[in-house]
């Protein structure tokens, strides 16, 4: 398992792929929470997203790195979820990892 602090950054070649994976993981978790009628704050969402990405967030530094990214891209994930829901008439398939 990779530490979150070792994950690609904006300077890395794999950044766009990693960012897309983070957004997809957030979208999956948010969709599940919608189906359950629940919500998560950024910290809870970070805890849910980390294992889906294979990231270790056991230290405060690693948690903070991923939490900052989750907060930054969460609006993008919300937009993906909204658009998917609209495109499918309020229905969307949930792929659980």
ZAFIKOL-191397 format. One record per residue (C-alpha): x, y negated, z negated; residue in one letter. Coordinates in Angstrom, 1 decimal. Example, Ala and Ser with C-alpha at 12.3 -4.5 7.8 and 13.67 -1.06 7.14 Angstrom:
% ZAFIKOL-191397
        u        v        w   resn
     12.3      4.5     -7.8      A
     13.7      1.1     -7.1      S
END
This chain:
% ZAFIKOL-191397
        u        v        w   resn
      0.0      0.0      0.0      X
      1.4     -3.4      1.0      X
      1.5     -6.2     -1.5      X
     -0.7     -9.2     -0.4      X
      2.3    -11.5     -0.6      X
      4.0     -9.3      2.1      X
      1.0     -9.6      4.5      X
      1.5    -11.5      7.7      X
      1.5    -15.3      7.5      X
      0.6    -17.9     10.1      X
      4.3    -17.9     11.3      X
      4.2    -14.1     12.0      X
      3.3    -12.6     15.4      X
      0.7    -10.4     13.8      X
     -1.1    -13.3     12.1      X
     -4.1    -13.4     14.5      X
     -4.7     -9.7     14.2      X
     -4.4     -9.8     10.4      X
     -6.6    -12.9     10.1      X
     -9.3    -11.1     12.2      X
     -9.1     -8.0      9.9      X
     -9.6    -10.2      6.9      X
    -12.6    -11.9      8.5      X
    -14.1     -8.5      9.4      X
    -13.6     -7.2      5.9      X
    -15.2    -10.2      4.4      X
    -18.1     -9.9      6.9      X
    -18.6     -6.2      5.9      X
    -18.6     -7.0      2.2      X
    -20.9    -10.0      2.6      X
    -23.4     -7.9      4.7      X
    -23.4     -5.2      2.0      X
    -24.0     -7.9     -0.6      X
    -26.9     -9.3      1.4      X
    -28.5     -5.8      1.7      X
    -28.2     -5.4     -2.0      X
    -29.5     -8.8     -2.7      X
    -26.4     -9.8     -4.5      X
    -23.5    -12.3     -4.0      X
    -19.9    -12.5     -5.0      X
    -17.7    -15.5     -5.9      X
    -14.4    -15.8     -4.1      X
    -12.5    -13.8     -6.8      X
    -15.0    -10.9     -6.6      X
    -14.8    -11.0     -2.8      X
    -11.0    -10.9     -3.0      X
    -11.2     -7.8     -5.1      X
    -13.6     -6.1     -2.7      X
    -11.6     -7.1      0.4      X
     -8.1     -6.1     -0.8      X
     -8.6     -2.3     -0.7      X
    -10.4     -2.5      2.7      X
     -7.2     -4.1      4.0      X
     -4.9     -1.8      2.1      X
     -3.5     -4.6      0.1      X
     -2.2     -4.5     -3.5      X
     -3.4     -7.5     -5.5      X
     -2.3     -6.2     -9.0      X
     -0.1     -9.2     -9.7      X
     -1.4    -12.8    -10.1      X
      0.8    -13.9     -7.3      X
     -0.5    -11.3     -4.9      X
     -4.1    -11.9     -5.9      X
     -3.6    -15.7     -5.4      X
     -2.2    -15.2     -1.9      X
     -5.2    -13.2     -0.8      X
     -7.7    -15.3     -2.7      X
     -6.5    -18.4     -0.8      X
     -6.9    -16.7      2.5      X
    -10.4    -15.4      1.6      X
    -11.5    -18.9      0.6      X
    -10.1    -20.3      3.8      X
    -11.7    -17.9      6.2      X
    -15.0    -17.1      4.4      X
    -16.9    -19.8      6.3      X
    -15.8    -18.0      9.6      X
    -17.1    -14.7      8.2      X
    -20.4    -16.3      7.3      X
    -20.7    -17.6     10.8      X
    -20.0    -14.2     12.3      X
    -22.6    -12.6     10.0      X
    -25.2    -15.3     10.8      X
    -24.6    -14.9     14.6      X
    -24.7    -11.1     14.5      X
    -27.9    -11.2     12.5      X
    -29.5    -13.7     15.0      X
    -28.3    -11.7     18.0      X
    -29.8     -8.5     16.6      X
    -33.1    -10.0     15.5      X
    -32.3    -10.0     11.8      X
    -31.0     -6.5     11.9      X
    -27.3     -5.5     11.9      X
    -25.5     -2.3     11.5      X
    -23.2     -2.0      8.5      X
    -20.0     -0.2      8.9      X
    -18.7      0.9      5.5      X
    -15.0      1.5      5.2      X
END
